[in-house]
Amino acid sequence: MNRIFYKHYIFLEFLNDLIEENLTQLKNINIIINIHKNDKKSLENELSIIQFARKYKIPFFFKNDYQKCIKYNSNGIFIDSANKKIIRPIFLKKKFGVIGLVHNQLEYKQKLKQKCTLLMLSPLFYNEKYSENKILNILKFNNKKLNWKVDICALGGVNLRTIKKIKLLNIMSIGSRKFILNPKIKKPAYNLM
């Protein structure tokens, strides 16, 4: 049986023992630091995520914060759908990744202008952030990305119940926010699919 090693993009706001254990179980992971505040606790969380990522040689990205990308020499930036700024990574490493979040064709065109090399298409499955009529599911997801000329990552509602459906998508990347908080992840992710 051929095993598919998906790239996992994990959104983190903090670390704890469960998250650290789960992250070390997954293969081919990338961390998106999803911290918006600059208070003492948030900065401590940010530094602990960066130290963890460097210790395990995990690529890490900052959400919407170009200055922190420069300061901490990150592997790239994650630009959410509301951010329309053009990123010019002239002071950064050559392989600086620009990831964008999209929900529709209009946002897709905007993210191409922002030179995104990977787009997270959301929401794939049901989650508490989106109502049932806003989710894409497999068919709409595949149709929406059909003529897109950039790598696509599935985001939204990925959990132990839905992860096996990822095989029905022609993608190599999965993004998640809460999946990593599940105490049942005790084996590499390819075994979950």
Steps between C-alpha positions, in 0.01 A plus 500: 500500500633843404503743788436866428693743714290814515648829607329608820457869578412535867371831643633553852431761766675315783679175582428241765613140557219350290568730203875435518445123513257511206728721292787256542270218378419673170724497195571795272352773720513878480389735777304819445536723804148638547557755778352848465577664835824649627444453873756315713321161493451512121866584443606215730275261303647628175857445617425151629349404160804641317741313731304177455498543121874565488577210734316255274594678174136577421433782252298780658296789360349811657143602432483847338819624671776578251714672767510187718591295192809720464577510875484122550610395149187295444442270205214713374181688569134402512268767357135470598217583260443849645865606452543676163858624548759406240793318664844581362738258669822677392666471840417134549644165401465378141255222582260726689150351473189710461181315598157651445151421626215504246129427497409602144624599153538870588729422792690254279586780256606729786730234644666448161585873500653446843727230350362216711663164425239302695132576554288363782146451371246512780268377641519140379295331773257620763645683801357744754634803311286444189136402456406184308414695182846662484709182501637364173517124555689281252317578174489879533859507624626305197293710257610830650872424471473333159667776292710656772869517415648472848537229766187459711469405865172383661398690813197487725344220700788253465475255790528126570150445357553690171869443432448182296298704246813703419600220261214610272671834439787553260716679756819442693440740792262517794451793736345472843446693818346255748606162362826517695308535829357148469645258760441203265781592260763247604633395161622673185227672300533279193364212710190707574402517132 
